[in-house]
Amino acid sequence: MKKIIMLLTIAALVFAPAAFAAEAAMPMGHEQTDRVTVYQCPMDHYTAEKAGTCPLCGMNLEAKEMPMAEAHKAMEDSKTK
């Protein structure tokens, strides 16, 4: 029984620091790493991947950083307008 406890203690001492180091190196969430810059009309009419002007109102598109999933949805919504 003492051998098992000793082996478990040694295993915990060896593997615990590696587990905590790996966890600390990982990003907190995907939103932080999966962000993209898109260009949106100030009136929220249109979203594009490149700078330019809104084809609906002619205003200059403004750069905006957002999660990738949100950016794809905004661009899909722009196609339906």
LOZADREN-263673 format. One line per field, with one value per atom (N, C-alpha, C, CB): x, y, z; atom name; residue number from 0; residue in one letter. Coordinates in steps of 0.02 Angstrom, whole numbers. Each point is the difference from the previous one (the first is absolute). Glycine has a CB too. Layout:
# LOZADREN-263673
east <- c(X:...) $
north <- c(Y:...) $
up <- c(Z:...) $
tivo <- c(CA:...) $
sekol <- c(NUM:...) $
kolza <- c(a:...) $
***
This chain:
# LOZADREN-263673
east <- c(41:-41:43:-90:145:45:32:23:-9:30:-48:69:-132:-50:-7:-62:60:-5:62:-72:129:63:1:59:-80:-2:-49:31:-89:-50:26:-92:127:28:53:-23:67:52:-31:80:-130:-33:-33:-20:-11:-32:52:-92:148:53:32:21:-18:31:-48:70:-133:-46:-40:-6:-4:-40:30:-38:102:28:-7:80:-73:-7:-72:94:-142:-70:-17:-29:53:-14:35:-13:72:36:-37:109:-134:-37:-65:49:-82:-62:12:-46:101:16:17:40:-12:20:-59:111:-167:-58:-38:-8:-20:-39:-64:47:-75:-59:-62:49:-57:-58:14:-74:33:11:-13:-31:-13:-13:62:-115:161:60:46:-9:12:46:-32:62:-127:-35:-35:-16:53:-28:27:-11:-31:20:-21:-11:42:-19:-44:107:-165:-45:-14:-54:23:-15:-76:112:-140:-72:-20:-6:-53:-31:-19:-44:55:-20:-75:94:-133:-73:-18:-19:69:-10:-39:4:3:-33:39:-51:117:43:64:-48:73:63:42:-54:119:45:67:-56:94:66:53:-34:21:48:-29:51:-7:-21:-31:90:-133:-32:-59:37:-86:-61:-60:49:-100:-62:-36:-10:-7:-36:-72:73:-98:-69:-7:-22:70:-7:60:-72:127:59:47:-69:54:45:61:-99:155:61:-11:71:-47:-3:51:-41:24:44:25:-61:125:29:-29:106:-122:-28:26:-104:129:24:-56:120:-132:-53:16:-85:50:11:-15:-29:65:-6:-71:119:-152:-68:-48:23:-15:-42:14:-1:64:18:-31:107:-105:-31:-74:89:-122:-72:-16:-11:51:-11:8:40:9:10:-56:124:-149:-56:-63:49:-59:-57:5:-11:71:10:-20:94:-85:-17:-76:104:-142:-72:-34:5:33:-30:3:33) $
north <- c(-60:60:63:-63:60:58:13:-24:-30:8:35:-103:86:30:75:-110:126:71:38:-32:1:32:11:-54:4:7:53:-120:123:52:69:-82:89:64:22:-26:-19:16:19:-79:40:15:69:-122:139:66:55:-51:41:51:8:-26:-27:3:30:-100:78:20:63:-118:136:59:65:-59:72:62:4:3:-58:0:15:-83:57:12:74:-118:148:70:45:-26:8:40:-2:-24:-34:-6:40:-114:114:37:75:-94:117:71:25:-11:-33:20:3:-51:20:-2:66:-125:148:61:-11:35:19:-4:-22:89:-66:-17:7:35:-66:4:70:-120:158:67:43:-10:-2:41:-16:5:-67:-18:0:-67:57:-4:65:-122:176:66:23:29:6:25:74:-116:151:69:1:45:-15:9:75:-116:135:70:8:18:24:8:71:-91:97:65:28:-34:99:29:-7:81:-90:-8:-74:105:-150:-72:-31:15:15:-27:-56:111:-107:-41:-17:54:-115:-24:-31:-20:37:-26:-21:73:-111:-22:53:-117:163:52:69:-78:127:69:25:21:28:29:42:-97:100:37:-47:106:-87:-40:8:14:-69:6:24:-90:89:21:75:-114:141:71:43:-38:6:37:22:37:-53:20:-45:41:-15:-40:-55:100:-159:-56:10:-78:59:8:-69:106:-109:-63:-18:23:-87:-24:-70:73:-87:-67:-36:39:-102:-40:-74:89:-131:-72:-23:-16:-34:-24:-21:-37:2:-23:59:-104:155:60:36:11:-9:33:-36:40:-106:-38:12:-87:89:12:71:-79:128:69:4:44:-79:3:-37:6:-61:-35:44:-111:146:45:57:-28:51:53:-23:46:-109:-25:-2:-68:64:-5:69:-109:162:68:28:19) $
up <- c(0:0:0:60:-22:3:-68:121:-159:-66:-48:20:-16:-44:16:-8:72:19:-23:99:-91:-20:-76:98:-137:-72:-23:-10:42:-17:16:20:36:19:-49:120:-139:-49:-67:59:-81:-63:2:-18:74:6:-2:67:-35:0:-69:120:-158:-66:-52:30:-30:-53:15:-28:90:16:-28:103:-94:-28:-76:95:-130:-72:-21:-8:46:-16:11:33:21:12:-51:122:-144:-50:-66:58:-77:-63:3:-19:76:8:-3:68:-39:0:-70:118:-159:-68:-48:22:-5:-44:4:14:-69:1:40:-111:138:42:-39:73:-133:-40:-73:93:-134:-72:-28:-8:42:-25:-2:44:3:2:-58:123:-145:-53:-69:83:-86:-64:-17:19:-15:-16:-67:123:-161:-65:-5:-52:6:-13:-62:52:-45:-57:-5:15:-69:-13:-6:-59:103:3:-15:83:-112:-11:69:-116:127:65:13:-12:-40:8:7:-67:71:6:-58:123:-182:-59:-32:-18:23:-43:37:-103:92:29:-55:114:-116:-52:31:-86:48:22:-13:-22:-24:-19:11:-85:95:8:-66:87:-81:-59:21:-70:26:16:-2:-47:84:2:-67:127:-159:-64:8:-44:105:11:14:44:-3:19:-19:93:-114:-22:55:-92:154:56:1:66:-39:7:52:-32:15:47:55:-91:153:57:23:35:-17:24:68:-63:71:63:12:-12:72:17:35:10:-31:31:-6:-27:65:-6:-71:121:-144:-68:-17:5:41:-13:-10:67:-26:-6:-66:126:-146:-63:-59:50:-50:-55:-3:11:47:1:-26:98:-78:-23:-76:110:-137:-73:-37:17:12:-30:2:34:21:6:-52:123:-138:-48:-70:69:-84:-67:-11:2:53:-7:-3:60:-49:-1:-70:119) $
tivo <- c(N:CA:C:CB:N:CA:C:CB:N:CA:C:CB:N:CA:C:CB:N:CA:C:CB:N:CA:C:CB:N:CA:C:CB:N:CA:C:CB:N:CA:C:CB:N:CA:C:CB:N:CA:C:CB:N:CA:C:CB:N:CA:C:CB:N:CA:C:CB:N:CA:C:CB:N:CA:C:CB:N:CA:C:CB:N:CA:C:CB:N:CA:C:CB:N:CA:C:CB:N:CA:C:CB:N:CA:C:CB:N:CA:C:CB:N:CA:C:CB:N:CA:C:CB:N:CA:C:CB:N:CA:C:CB:N:CA:C:CB:N:CA:C:CB:N:CA:C:CB:N:CA:C:CB:N:CA:C:CB:N:CA:C:CB:N:CA:C:CB:N:CA:C:CB:N:CA:C:CB:N:CA:C:CB:N:CA:C:CB:N:CA:C:CB:N:CA:C:CB:N:CA:C:CB:N:CA:C:CB:N:CA:C:CB:N:CA:C:CB:N:CA:C:CB:N:CA:C:CB:N:CA:C:CB:N:CA:C:CB:N:CA:C:CB:N:CA:C:CB:N:CA:C:CB:N:CA:C:CB:N:CA:C:CB:N:CA:C:CB:N:CA:C:CB:N:CA:C:CB:N:CA:C:CB:N:CA:C:CB:N:CA:C:CB:N:CA:C:CB:N:CA:C:CB:N:CA:C:CB:N:CA:C:CB:N:CA:C:CB:N:CA:C:CB:N:CA:C:CB:N:CA:C:CB:N:CA:C:CB:N:CA:C:CB:N:CA:C:CB:N:CA:C:CB:N:CA:C:CB:N:CA:C:CB:N:CA:C:CB:N:CA:C:CB:N:CA:C:CB:N:CA:C:CB:N:CA:C:CB:N:CA:C:CB:N:CA:C:CB:N:CA:C:CB) $
sekol <- c(0:0:0:0:1:1:1:1:2:2:2:2:3:3:3:3:4:4:4:4:5:5:5:5:6:6:6:6:7:7:7:7:8:8:8:8:9:9:9:9:10:10:10:10:11:11:11:11:12:12:12:12:13:13:13:13:14:14:14:14:15:15:15:15:16:16:16:16:17:17:17:17:18:18:18:18:19:19:19:19:20:20:20:20:21:21:21:21:22:22:22:22:23:23:23:23:24:24:24:24:25:25:25:25:26:26:26:26:27:27:27:27:28:28:28:28:29:29:29:29:30:30:30:30:31:31:31:31:32:32:32:32:33:33:33:33:34:34:34:34:35:35:35:35:36:36:36:36:37:37:37:37:38:38:38:38:39:39:39:39:40:40:40:40:41:41:41:41:42:42:42:42:43:43:43:43:44:44:44:44:45:45:45:45:46:46:46:46:47:47:47:47:48:48:48:48:49:49:49:49:50:50:50:50:51:51:51:51:52:52:52:52:53:53:53:53:54:54:54:54:55:55:55:55:56:56:56:56:57:57:57:57:58:58:58:58:59:59:59:59:60:60:60:60:61:61:61:61:62:62:62:62:63:63:63:63:64:64:64:64:65:65:65:65:66:66:66:66:67:67:67:67:68:68:68:68:69:69:69:69:70:70:70:70:71:71:71:71:72:72:72:72:73:73:73:73:74:74:74:74:75:75:75:75:76:76:76:76:77:77:77:77:78:78:78:78:79:79:79:79:80:80:80:80) $
kolza <- c(m:m:m:m:k:k:k:k:k:k:k:k:i:i:i:i:i:i:i:i:m:m:m:m:l:l:l:l:l:l:l:l:t:t:t:t:i:i:i:i:a:a:a:a:a:a:a:a:l:l:l:l:v:v:v:v:f:f:f:f:a:a:a:a:p:p:p:p:a:a:a:a:a:a:a:a:f:f:f:f:a:a:a:a:a:a:a:a:e:e:e:e:a:a:a:a:a:a:a:a:m:m:m:m:p:p:p:p:m:m:m:m:g:g:g:g:h:h:h:h:e:e:e:e:q:q:q:q:t:t:t:t:d:d:d:d:r:r:r:r:v:v:v:v:t:t:t:t:v:v:v:v:y:y:y:y:q:q:q:q:c:c:c:c:p:p:p:p:m:m:m:m:d:d:d:d:h:h:h:h:y:y:y:y:t:t:t:t:a:a:a:a:e:e:e:e:k:k:k:k:a:a:a:a:g:g:g:g:t:t:t:t:c:c:c:c:p:p:p:p:l:l:l:l:c:c:c:c:g:g:g:g:m:m:m:m:n:n:n:n:l:l:l:l:e:e:e:e:a:a:a:a:k:k:k:k:e:e:e:e:m:m:m:m:p:p:p:p:m:m:m:m:a:a:a:a:e:e:e:e:a:a:a:a:h:h:h:h:k:k:k:k:a:a:a:a:m:m:m:m:e:e:e:e:d:d:d:d:s:s:s:s:k:k:k:k:t:t:t:t:k:k:k:k) $
***
